Every structure is written in C-alpha cells, then in structure tokens.
Amino acid sequence: MANINNTVENYLLSQNYKFEKLDGNRGFSLMMNANIFSNMRVIIYTKERSFVCYAVAPINAPENKRAALAEFIARANYGMPLVTFELDFNDGEIRTRTSLQCADQTPPMTAVEAVVDSVTILLDKYAPGINSVLFANVSPQAAIASIE
C-alpha cells in the first residue's frame, strides 16, 4: 500500500492541494471547487493493490426528493463506463465514485490525476440536473435530457 499511498500523496502535493490524511494511513480527504458545485469533498481510499476515489456533493437530497434523484442517478449511470453516481437513502448524500486496480504496479501520477479529475468533473457536469430535480421540480428524464 505504501507505493500507491505515496503516489497519491505525491500527486496531491504536486497540485498544491490542501489535504488531510485519513486515520490509519488509509487515504486522503480534501475539498475542491468546481464550476457549479463548490466545496466538493474528495475522499481517496488507498489499499494494497487499488484505490477508490469519491467526490461528494456539497448538498444532500431532501428525503422527499430522494426517489426522484434515484431515478435521475439510474438514468445518468446507464451506459456510463467508468464513473458511477451513488445516493445514500439514509441521509441523502450524493457522490460519484471510481477506482483503479493496480495489481503489482504502482500507478503513475497521471493515472491518479485521471481518477480524481473524472469524479469531480462528472459530478460538476451533472450538478445542474441534480439541482433541477431537487429544487425546481424538473423530472429526472428532462433533467438528464438537458445534460446528455
């Protein structure tokens, strides 16, 4: 795990990101701003042969909108090859996730960058649709159609 952990940390340092190490040297947490969603939390969990990256939206889905947002997410996820959306029905947390399997090789920093960028860019790309479903009573189908 040290090599993957070191590579991820070196990438974060190279970008001058302010980050925190997770307890037990399990990964990293940082805040990022994008065009629409500011204050996205990015969490990177490192393991011995892989790492997982999440971008967490700065808003949670209200309980009465979670079913509609779940449909929006299902429509967004359909056919998406690498990154996926997730919705926690317990608290309404909205996030994107992707991972990289490294086998016995240490990933290059460009791979780490691609993983981090993919979750943050995708979450921000779909932010208008998320906001329209949650706050403007737009149907999930119409919200997806406006993005894709």
C-alpha positions as CSV (number, residue, x, y, z in Angstrom):
1,M,0.0,0.0,0.0
2,A,2.9,2.4,0.6
3,N,3.6,2.8,-3.1
4,I,0.0,3.6,-4.0
5,N,-0.4,5.8,-0.9
6,N,2.9,7.6,-1.7
7,T,1.9,8.2,-5.4
8,V,-1.5,9.6,-4.4
9,E,0.1,11.8,-1.8
10,N,2.8,13.0,-4.3
11,Y,0.1,13.8,-6.8
12,L,-1.9,15.9,-4.2
13,L,1.3,17.7,-3.2
14,S,2.2,18.4,-6.9
15,Q,-1.2,20.1,-7.3
16,N,-0.7,22.1,-4.1
17,Y,-4.0,20.7,-2.7
18,K,-4.6,21.1,1.0
19,F,-5.5,17.6,2.2
20,E,-5.8,15.5,5.4
21,K,-4.5,12.0,5.8
22,L,-7.2,9.6,6.9
23,D,-6.7,7.6,10.1
24,G,-4.5,4.5,9.8
25,N,-2.9,5.8,6.6
26,R,-6.0,4.6,4.7
27,G,-6.0,7.6,2.3
28,F,-6.8,11.3,1.9
29,S,-9.5,13.8,2.2
30,L,-9.6,17.3,0.6
31,M,-12.0,20.0,-0.5
32,M,-12.2,21.0,-4.2
33,N,-14.2,23.7,-6.0
34,A,-15.7,23.3,-9.5
35,N,-17.8,25.5,-11.7
36,I,-21.2,24.7,-10.2
37,F,-20.5,22.7,-7.0
38,S,-18.1,24.4,-4.8
39,N,-16.8,22.7,-1.7
40,M,-16.9,19.2,-3.0
41,R,-15.3,16.8,-0.7
42,V,-12.9,14.4,-2.4
43,I,-12.0,11.2,-0.5
44,I,-9.4,8.8,-1.7
45,Y,-9.1,5.4,0.0
46,T,-5.9,3.5,-0.7
47,K,-5.4,-0.2,-0.5
48,E,-2.6,-2.5,-1.2
49,R,-3.4,-3.0,-4.9
50,S,-6.0,-0.4,-5.6
51,F,-7.5,2.9,-4.7
52,V,-11.0,4.3,-4.8
53,C,-11.9,8.0,-5.2
54,Y,-15.2,9.7,-4.3
55,A,-16.4,13.2,-5.0
56,V,-19.2,14.1,-2.5
57,A,-21.7,16.9,-3.5
58,P,-21.9,19.8,-1.1
59,I,-25.7,19.3,-0.8
60,N,-27.8,16.3,0.3
61,A,-31.0,15.3,-1.2
62,P,-34.0,16.0,0.9
63,E,-35.9,12.9,1.9
64,N,-39.0,13.8,-0.2
65,K,-36.8,14.1,-3.3
66,R,-34.6,11.0,-3.0
67,A,-36.8,8.8,-5.1
68,A,-36.7,11.3,-8.0
69,L,-33.0,11.8,-7.6
70,A,-32.5,8.0,-7.6
71,E,-34.3,7.8,-11.0
72,F,-32.0,10.7,-12.2
73,I,-28.9,8.7,-11.0
74,A,-30.1,5.5,-12.6
75,R,-30.6,7.3,-15.9
76,A,-27.2,9.0,-15.5
77,N,-25.4,5.7,-14.7
78,Y,-26.9,3.8,-17.6
79,G,-24.1,3.2,-20.1
80,M,-21.5,5.1,-18.0
81,P,-18.3,3.0,-18.3
82,L,-16.0,4.2,-15.6
83,V,-17.5,6.6,-13.0
84,T,-20.8,6.0,-11.2
85,F,-23.2,8.0,-9.2
86,E,-24.3,6.9,-5.7
87,L,-27.1,8.1,-3.5
88,D,-27.3,7.3,0.2
89,F,-31.0,6.9,1.0
90,N,-30.3,7.3,4.7
91,D,-29.0,10.8,4.7
92,G,-29.3,11.9,1.0
93,E,-25.6,12.1,0.4
94,I,-24.8,12.3,-3.4
95,R,-21.4,11.3,-4.7
96,T,-19.5,9.9,-7.7
97,R,-17.1,7.0,-7.5
98,T,-14.4,5.4,-9.5
99,S,-11.4,3.2,-8.7
100,L,-8.2,1.9,-10.2
101,Q,-6.9,-1.6,-9.8
102,C,-3.1,-1.6,-9.8
103,A,-2.2,-5.2,-9.4
104,D,1.5,-5.3,-8.5
105,Q,2.4,-2.0,-10.2
106,T,2.5,1.5,-8.7
107,P,0.2,3.7,-10.7
108,P,1.7,6.7,-12.5
109,M,0.7,10.1,-11.2
110,T,-1.2,10.7,-14.5
111,A,-3.5,7.8,-13.6
112,V,-4.2,9.3,-10.1
113,E,-4.9,12.6,-11.8
114,A,-7.3,11.0,-14.2
115,V,-9.2,9.3,-11.4
116,V,-9.5,12.4,-9.3
117,D,-10.5,14.5,-12.2
118,S,-13.1,12.1,-13.5
119,V,-15.2,12.1,-10.3
120,T,-15.1,15.8,-9.8
121,I,-15.7,16.8,-13.4
122,L,-18.6,14.3,-13.7
123,L,-20.3,15.5,-10.5
124,D,-20.0,19.1,-11.6
125,K,-21.3,18.3,-15.1
126,Y,-24.4,16.7,-13.7
127,A,-24.9,19.4,-11.0
128,P,-27.4,21.4,-12.9
129,G,-29.6,18.3,-13.4
130,I,-29.2,17.3,-9.7
131,N,-30.2,20.9,-8.7
132,S,-33.1,21.0,-11.1
133,V,-34.5,17.7,-9.7
134,L,-34.0,18.7,-6.1
135,F,-35.1,22.3,-6.2
136,A,-37.0,23.1,-9.4
137,N,-39.3,20.0,-9.6
138,V,-37.9,19.1,-13.0
139,S,-38.5,15.4,-13.9
140,P,-35.4,13.2,-13.8
141,Q,-35.9,12.4,-17.5
142,A,-36.0,16.0,-18.5
143,A,-33.0,16.8,-16.3
144,I,-30.9,14.1,-17.9
145,A,-32.0,15.2,-21.4
146,S,-30.8,18.7,-20.7
147,I,-27.3,17.3,-19.9
148,E,-26.7,14.4,-22.2
